[in-house]
Structures are given as C-alpha cells and as structure tokens.
Amino acid sequence: MLLRKKRSYLLLAFLLFVAYAVYRLEPYVTIQMNDDQLSATMKSARLDAEIGYQEGTTRRLRYLQIGQDTSKPLLVFIHGAPSSSAWWLSMMRDSSLRSEANLLAIDRPGYGGSGLGMPMTSVQEQAENVAAVIRSRRHPNQKIVVHGSSYGGTVSARLAMDFPNLVDGLLLQSASMAPTEEYTFWITHPTSHWALSWLLPSGINTANHEKLAHEAELHDMANEWHNIDANTVILHGTDDWLIYPRNAYYACDRIINAPTLVHHMVKGKQHDLLYTAPKLLKHYLHFLLAEA
C-alpha cells in the first residue's frame, strides 16, 4: 500500500511538471507562426501588413512590414530568443509610430519563417543577413532606426558596428552585450545535445544553441564598439535577472562615437520592458526617429 502511494505521488508530481512545462513553453511555440497564421493575426489586429521573404547572404529571411511612405524613416524591430516578428504586434499597432515611420519586423535566422529550428550562432552572420533585408526594403536616402531586444539587441549592436552607414538610430533594450553577464538555465546544456534536442520546440532549440555560443560571440564583438556612430539609447531594467544590468554599463562605456548616447536604467523593472514599460520604449523610439 505504501509503495502504491509513493508511485501515485511520483506520477502526480511528474504530471504537474509536464503541465507546468507545457504552460511555460506554449507562448514560445504559438509565436512561431507560419505565413497564414501571421496574416490572420495581422488582419485580426486590423493591420495592413506585407509578409515577404528576402534572400540574405546565407539565409532567406521573412519580414513583416507596414507602410511604404518614402518620406518617412524605416523603423526596424529585431526580436530576442526565443521569439519571432510576431512579438512586435503591440508596437506595430501603435498609430503614433505608424504615423512617423514605416515599420519592419524581421524573423531572425532560426525563428518564424526564417528557417525555424535551424540555428545560426554567429552574430556577425546574423547581422549580415539582417542588413540584406534592410537594404532590400530601404528607399534611397531613407533614415533607419533599429530597435533590438535581448538577443536581438546583440544582433542590432553588431549591425551598427559592421554597417554604420545603415543605422542612424539604435535602441538597445535589455540587450546582452557583456560576455558572461547573463543567466543560463541549467537545462540548456543537456537539452542542446542531439539526443534530447528533438524533444524541444524548434524555437527553444534555436535559442539553446545561440545561448551556448553567446559568450564567444560577445568576446568577438569586444573591440568593435567604437564603430557605432548612430544616436543610441541603452534601456535596461535594474532588476533584470536574465540579462544582468551590468550589460548596459558595459556597452555605455564602450560606445564612444555616438553623437547622442542615452543610458536609462529603469528602476524596479526586469527583462521584458515591452510589456512593463511600453510607453518608455515608444518615447525613446519617437526621440530617435525625430533625431533621424
């Protein structure tokens, strides 16, 4: 009888763990939309958006664009991990941003419609592919403002380093920029092995591989920060437990050639400022668009 009770408790604990895991992973699965799902999401939000593809240097990337007004700057959104262009829906719904700029959200390699589940661990290579999309969507002499979040901030910083003529304004939000200054879940290492990686959703698998390569990639960027010459805003929560606040100070010390550099630590906020401080994000985007 006692053994049967123990087995029942173990089974219950296992089922609770599975239910919790499904609950936590579900948003990262549903955000990896195919074209039809993304189109339906845009229509339900009453947004007239173009969904398209562009061949990059080594990967075909999917993009989502609203607006083709040649008189406006182009505001580019680059998401974190694991995520996709659909993560920027709240920004794309904002009428004040749409009135000031054309909006372009890009699926980074390994996410959404850009080879879901096929990670590209080189930040430099990701920046090259993103640059190809921006060039294809840019009108002659159009100003470019880039908003990168979390790992998307890493790619955005590399984009501004390697293609300074392509970036006029840069918002680095909760961005990973300093080697070793981020939290890595213990389960990331074992689940990145081929024997277990197949159990994970494709977006999580991509994020795992990026995470384990991140330190080396950030070291590779360490001597390139002086190349950033765009107006830059660094925005970070003081209580960010995932990408530590020291990342913001690290980048602030190294971006020495930006005409304007704003460093704002958001008191009491954690990693996801898109949901906890949206007005502040939009404030700085309007600032960078005005400067551009």
CORMO-V488224 format. One line per field, one symbol per residue. phi: phi as a letter, one per 20 degrees, with the letter a starting at -180 (. if undefined). A space follows every 50 residues. Layout:
phi=???
//
This chain:
phi=.fffffffffffffffffffffffegffeffeeeffffffffffeldede dbccfefcbedeccccncffedfddddceeceaafffegfffeffffffd bedcddffgncledmgndfcefffffffffffffffdeegmffcdddddl ffffffffgffecffdcdbbdddleecdgmebecfffffffefgfdfffe ggfffffgffffefgfffffegedffffcegccdcbffdfeedfgfgffg fffdeddfgccddceefmedfefgeebfffgfgfffffffff
//
